[in-house]
Amino acid sequence: MAKVLYIKANPKQASNTFLISDSFIKAYKEKNPADQITTLDLYREGIDFLRERDLGDMGDPEKLEDRNHRVFKYAYQFLEGDKYVIAAPFWNLSFPAILKAYIDYICISSLTFKYTEEGPVGLLAGRKAIYITTRGGNYSSEKTRALDQGEPYLKTILGFLGITDFTVLSADCLDVIGVDKDEILRAAIREAENLAQKF
Ligand SMILES: Cc1cc2nc3c(=O)[nH]c(=O)nc-3n(C[C@H](O)[C@H](O)[C@H](O)COP(=O)(O)O)c2cc1C
């Protein structure tokens, strides 16, 4: 039985992105009924930015042992996952800041990565992630791809933690005048259902 952590980063519930990511999860569940899926809605959870006090706690080895500690609990939860589904809309050439705030909680030295003489090493090798996003404009073409700062960052930071099996599913152009938005969403949902078969 695999454990899947479904991380949602959007204050809107009626969301293009969640239409696709929820379809992915539904298809995944049908294919893998015994797997355990935990949903973490970052806005409902009220993820905060790391504060000065949190940074103090981060350096305290005794506090690090406490799986329920407010600073470490997300890293412990992340550690329990085998697979990650990250759903976030494209905001200002990246993803909503709450997802970065969450990443600051899961990158914890000696839990999800460690320092060695050769430099930092991720401790989550062998796990996989899919990033599901939707964008108002077109960021998938050769010319515009470099403008997207969200997908490359996620790929890099997950790689830093050892997660190199990283897939992206994006639906672009949803706010472009004249496009058939419903058809773009339907195509992305079909792709999500297909990807879920192999995830
Ligand atoms: C705060 C905010 C910032 C956005 N920034 C961009 C952007 O930089 N480029 C873009 O193409 N679309 C941008 N959009 C449009 C969204 O990416 C697009 O509408 C997306 O499908 C919204 O997904 P959702 O329905 O899941 O929230 C932005 C939307 C919002 C609300």
The ligand as an SDF file (V2000), in Angstrom:
LIG
                    3D

 31 33  0  0  0  0  0  0  0  0999 V2000
   -3.1750   36.3570   -8.3310 C   0  0  0  0  0  0  0  0  0  0  0  0
   -3.1670   35.7760   -9.7200 C   0  0  0  0  0  0  0  0  0  0  0  0
   -2.0190   35.8560  -10.4960 C   0  0  0  0  0  0  0  0  0  0  0  0
   -1.9930   35.3230  -11.7870 C   0  0  0  0  0  0  0  0  0  0  0  0
   -0.8470   35.4130  -12.5270 N   0  0  0  0  0  0  0  0  0  0  0  0
   -0.8100   34.8800  -13.7690 C   0  0  0  0  0  0  0  0  0  0  0  0
    0.3760   34.9510  -14.5560 C   0  0  0  0  0  0  0  0  0  0  0  0
    1.4160   35.4650  -14.1620 O   0  0  0  0  0  0  0  0  0  0  0  0
    0.3360   34.4220  -15.8100 N   0  0  0  0  0  0  0  0  0  0  0  0
   -0.7830   33.8050  -16.2960 C   0  0  0  0  0  0  0  0  0  0  0  0
   -0.7540   33.3190  -17.4120 O   0  0  0  0  0  0  0  0  0  0  0  0
   -1.9100   33.7070  -15.5510 N   0  0  0  0  0  0  0  0  0  0  0  0
   -1.9540   34.2380  -14.3130 C   0  0  0  0  0  0  0  0  0  0  0  0
   -3.0960   34.1420  -13.5720 N   0  0  0  0  0  0  0  0  0  0  0  0
   -4.2520   33.4120  -14.1350 C   0  0  0  0  0  0  0  0  0  0  0  0
   -4.3400   31.9850  -13.6100 C   0  0  0  0  0  0  0  0  0  0  0  0
   -3.1160   31.2900  -13.7220 O   0  0  0  0  0  0  0  0  0  0  0  0
   -5.3990   31.1680  -14.3340 C   0  0  0  0  0  0  0  0  0  0  0  0
   -6.6260   31.8460  -14.3970 O   0  0  0  0  0  0  0  0  0  0  0  0
   -5.5560   29.8130  -13.6670 C   0  0  0  0  0  0  0  0  0  0  0  0
   -6.2720   28.9390  -14.5000 O   0  0  0  0  0  0  0  0  0  0  0  0
   -6.3000   29.9520  -12.3440 C   0  0  0  0  0  0  0  0  0  0  0  0
   -6.4610   28.6800  -11.7870 O   0  0  0  0  0  0  0  0  0  0  0  0
   -7.5320   28.3520  -10.6670 P   0  0  0  0  0  0  0  0  0  0  0  0
   -8.9160   28.4370  -11.3020 O   0  0  0  0  0  0  0  0  0  0  0  0
   -7.1680   26.9840  -10.2380 O   0  0  0  0  0  0  0  0  0  0  0  0
   -7.3560   29.3880   -9.5960 O   0  0  0  0  0  0  0  0  0  0  0  0
   -3.1480   34.6850  -12.2980 C   0  0  0  0  0  0  0  0  0  0  0  0
   -4.3020   34.6020  -11.5040 C   0  0  0  0  0  0  0  0  0  0  0  0
   -4.3180   35.1440  -10.2340 C   0  0  0  0  0  0  0  0  0  0  0  0
   -5.5820   35.0320   -9.4020 C   0  0  0  0  0  0  0  0  0  0  0  0
  1  2  1  0
  2  3  1  0
  2 30  2  0
  3  4  2  0
  4  5  1  0
  4 28  1  0
  5  6  2  0
  6  7  1  0
  6 13  1  0
  7  8  2  0
  7  9  1  0
  9 10  1  0
 10 11  2  0
 10 12  1  0
 12 13  2  0
 13 14  1  0
 14 15  1  0
 14 28  1  0
 15 16  1  0
 16 17  1  0
 16 18  1  0
 18 19  1  0
 18 20  1  0
 20 21  1  0
 20 22  1  0
 22 23  1  0
 23 24  1  0
 24 25  2  0
 24 26  1  0
 24 27  1  0
 28 29  2  0
 29 30  1  0
 30 31  1  0
M  END
$$$$
